[in-house]
Structures are given as structure tokens and as C-alpha cells.
């Protein structure tokens, strides 16, 4: 039996703990865990800590993403980035990946179902883009502790609609309450009928498993990639 690959978890909250529990199923051993207690000022991003690490999975906070990516990429370690709310720093993140010659997989949502949902929504938007009687909305609900609203997933859905040619206004709204793992809904409404597309997550496990699939894939790769490329080609 081959030795497990070594995984670093950056951001050891609920997602980090779930990834740690599932990691052995994907051939990983968690060799490093960084959080606000040992990486608050990025002091954990050292060659000693990352010696032998094959991949790092980041589920930290939006403000930490640029420094985490720069620091980890500079150490020659590939990344899976699951944190959302950092896209205003996308140019810097992509530049760090290119400059240091590493591989990075990004997605606002690592659920396989959500990545299929992105494509279904884009196709619906394409079909209805030329039908001016249809207005559109994008809505979501997440647990009360989620930091960003609207979520990266909802913003990605709206972006996919626009890329598909839907140029009219899209009404966007978010709710944060309770412990809900996440529901996203896209709707198109006219005087004649309503079309609704909805994805509901039952737990965080799908996100963790998708991130671990991405970690398996990115070993030995270079460049900036989206999870949808991995799942569907």
C-alpha cells in the first residue's frame, strides 16, 4: 500500500474538521492544521511547517486569502481554495499562482450537484434571454454564521446567467438564519408562467468531498483551475 499524501488544512473550522475526518478516504493524511491560534499573522506559513506537504486546502476567511495563497505558493505547494468573498483580489491570487509555478483549484462551491446546477442555470438563462416577458431572480439562504452575503455561489450563478446572454435585471436576495447548510434558487417569471430551478444542500459533507477530489486532482498540476473543469471537463 502506498503512503498517504500529506495534506495541510488552512482554516480549521467546521469545514476543516470535516475534511480531516474524510481525508483518509481520499488517500490523504492531515499533517498540518493552521487556524487563528497559530496563523493569525501568517506566521504558520513556513518552510518547516510545509516540508513534505503535497496539497493545502484553504477554508479560512476572505481577508486572509491573498496572503495565504502568496505564502503557500511561494513554498511550492499546490492549493485548493474553498474560501469565498475574496474575488476582488482575484488578479493578485492568479498572479501568485503563475509567478510561483504552482497549481490551484478554486470554486465558490465544491458540491458536484451545485457545479451541475451552474450549467443548468446558464442554459435556462440562454433559452430565456431572448424572451423579454421573463424577469429573473436569484435567492439563497444559509446558516446565520456564514460571513458573506450574497454568497460566492449565488454571485457565480448570476454571473453564469449574464455570460449566457441574460442582460435584463436579476433581482438578488439573501437570507441568513439558523443552521441551514444552503439553498440556492433561480427563477424566471412571466404573466403566463414561472420557471424555478433550486439546489438544496443537506449537509456540508458534499462540499468537503468535492474539495478532497480537487486536492487529489491538483497534485502535480500547474495553473489556475475551476472545479467545474475537473468534474465535467
Secondary structure, DSSP 8 states (H G I E B T S, - for coil): ----EEEEEES-SHHHHHHHHHGGGGTEEEEEEE-TTT-TTSTT--TTTTTT--EEEE-S-GGGHHHHHHHHHHTT-EEEE---S-GGGHHHHHHHHHHHT-EEEE-S---HHHHHHHHHHHHHHHHHTT-TT-EEEEEEEE-TT---SS-HHHHHHHHHHHHTT--S-EEEEEEE-TT---EEEEEEE-SS-EEEEEEE-S-SHHHHHHHHHHHHHHTT--EEEEHHHHHH-
